[in-house]
Amino acid sequence: MDFYFSLPIKVKGSPAPTLQWYHNGVELQQKPRYRITVDTDNGERTLEITSVTYEDTGAYQLVAENHSGRATTTCVINLTSEYLEVLQFKNKKFVLL
């Protein structure tokens, strides 16, 4: 099976926070299967993964920082032979003012 994963998160802050994605604690880099999009109109950041493999399972974390502080959100995914499941997803929206 070919699985696709999309993780949309709304981020607001003044000034706009810097953002960094991590997978199992390692900084995530843009790859052909990993795409990070930004919708500046609504503040939504989305991590998209195409053709998910077992290597993609684990914890995905978004860290947002500005002079007001730091906020994080984490999503844990697992892939079985039949389906992709989201095991944990916290803080889908966060604000740094």
Secondary structure, 3 states (H helix, E strand, C coil): CCCCEEEEEEEEECCCCEEEEEECCEECCCCCCEEEEEECCCCEEEEEECCCCHHHCEEEEEEEEECCEEEEEEEEEEECCCCEEEEEECCCEEEEC
